[in-house]
Amino acid sequence: MATIVAQGGDGATLSAAQTGNGDSTNIVYRGLRAGAATLVLTTTVGATPTVTINIQGSGDGVNWVNVPYSAENTFSATWVVTALTITTAKTGFYVLQPGHGWRFLKLVYSANTNVTTTADAYL
């Protein structure tokens, strides 16, 4: 797993056509910036697709918690920390809550059956 240092406004790839379970291929480091970030998830699927994705942040790169996000249809109206469950091919946009104290960002995939995910974070 590589750690990518993201500059302000830059995109950083967490996963590129990743399949299976476990952590995203990369971790993104945003430093001390605490503004809003956008996560773009693009999925392609096969037969009977499903994947659960936890968006996780860490202040130290060791201890991880789910990061508050707002889904594409509710931007900034409701912040949640629940896992995403994806069952179709789609491109989804998620705003990560500003002011939250994470410096490192990763995704954790589980229960993956026939889903390939590409994920980019824009900080």
C-alpha positions as CSV (number, residue, x, y, z in Angstrom):
1,M,0.0,0.0,0.0
2,A,1.4,3.4,-1.0
3,T,0.8,6.7,0.7
4,I,0.1,9.5,-1.7
5,V,0.6,13.1,-0.6
6,A,-2.2,15.3,-2.1
7,Q,-1.8,19.0,-2.6
8,G,-4.7,21.3,-2.3
9,G,-7.2,20.8,-5.1
10,D,-5.4,17.8,-6.5
11,G,-6.9,14.4,-7.1
12,A,-5.4,11.3,-5.7
13,T,-6.3,7.7,-6.6
14,L,-7.2,5.4,-3.7
15,S,-8.1,2.5,-5.9
16,A,-7.7,1.9,-9.6
17,A,-9.9,-1.0,-10.9
18,Q,-9.6,-2.7,-7.5
19,T,-11.4,-6.0,-6.8
20,G,-11.7,-8.1,-3.7
21,N,-11.7,-7.3,-0.1
22,G,-9.4,-5.3,2.2
23,D,-7.9,-1.8,2.2
24,S,-7.7,0.4,-0.8
25,T,-4.5,0.1,-2.8
26,N,-3.4,3.6,-1.7
27,I,-3.7,5.9,1.3
28,V,-4.0,9.6,0.7
29,Y,-2.3,12.0,3.1
30,R,-3.8,15.5,3.1
31,G,-1.6,17.0,5.8
32,L,-3.1,19.7,8.1
33,R,-5.7,20.9,5.7
34,A,-9.2,20.3,7.1
35,G,-11.5,21.6,4.3
36,A,-14.1,19.6,2.5
37,A,-13.0,16.8,0.2
38,T,-14.8,14.9,-2.5
39,L,-14.6,11.2,-3.1
40,V,-15.6,9.9,-6.5
41,L,-16.4,6.1,-6.7
42,T,-16.8,4.5,-10.1
43,T,-17.9,0.9,-10.1
44,T,-18.3,-1.8,-12.8
45,V,-20.1,-5.0,-12.0
46,G,-20.6,-8.6,-13.0
47,A,-23.3,-11.1,-12.0
48,T,-25.0,-10.6,-8.6
49,P,-22.8,-7.6,-7.6
50,T,-22.4,-6.2,-4.1
51,V,-19.6,-4.5,-2.2
52,T,-19.5,-2.7,1.2
53,I,-17.2,0.3,1.5
54,N,-16.1,2.1,4.6
55,I,-14.6,5.5,4.1
56,Q,-11.9,5.8,6.9
57,G,-9.7,8.5,8.1
58,S,-6.9,8.6,10.6
59,G,-4.9,11.3,12.4
60,D,-1.8,9.2,12.8
61,G,-2.0,6.6,10.0
62,V,-2.5,3.8,12.6
63,N,-5.9,4.3,14.2
64,W,-8.8,4.4,11.7
65,V,-12.4,5.6,12.1
66,N,-15.2,6.1,9.6
67,V,-15.3,9.6,8.2
68,P,-18.5,11.6,8.1
69,Y,-19.8,12.1,4.5
70,S,-22.8,13.3,2.6
71,A,-24.1,11.3,-0.3
72,E,-24.7,12.8,-3.7
73,N,-28.4,13.4,-3.2
74,T,-28.1,15.1,0.2
75,F,-24.9,17.2,0.0
76,S,-24.3,18.8,3.3
77,A,-27.8,18.2,4.5
78,T,-27.0,15.0,6.4
79,W,-23.6,13.7,7.6
80,V,-23.3,9.9,8.1
81,V,-20.5,7.5,8.9
82,T,-22.3,4.3,7.8
83,A,-20.8,1.9,5.2
84,L,-21.8,2.3,1.6
85,T,-23.4,-0.7,0.0
86,I,-23.1,-0.7,-3.8
87,T,-25.0,-3.2,-6.0
88,T,-24.9,-1.5,-9.4
89,A,-22.5,0.0,-11.9
90,K,-22.4,3.8,-11.2
91,T,-20.3,6.8,-10.5
92,G,-21.1,8.3,-7.1
93,F,-19.9,11.5,-5.5
94,Y,-19.5,11.9,-1.8
95,V,-18.5,15.1,0.1
96,L,-16.4,14.4,3.2
97,Q,-17.3,16.6,6.1
98,P,-15.0,19.7,6.5
99,G,-13.3,20.3,9.8
100,H,-13.0,16.6,10.6
101,G,-9.5,15.8,12.0
102,W,-8.3,13.1,9.7
103,R,-4.9,13.5,7.9
104,F,-4.9,10.1,6.2
105,L,-7.7,8.6,4.1
106,K,-8.4,5.1,2.9
107,L,-11.3,2.8,1.9
108,V,-12.0,-0.6,3.3
109,Y,-13.8,-3.1,1.0
110,S,-15.7,-6.1,2.3
111,A,-18.4,-8.6,1.1
112,N,-17.2,-7.9,-2.4
113,T,-18.8,-10.1,-5.1
114,N,-18.1,-9.1,-8.7
115,V,-17.5,-5.4,-8.2
116,T,-14.5,-3.5,-9.5
117,T,-14.0,0.0,-8.0
118,T,-12.0,3.0,-9.0
119,A,-11.9,5.7,-6.3
120,D,-10.4,9.2,-6.5
121,A,-10.2,11.8,-3.7
122,Y,-10.1,15.5,-4.4
123,L,-8.8,17.5,-1.5
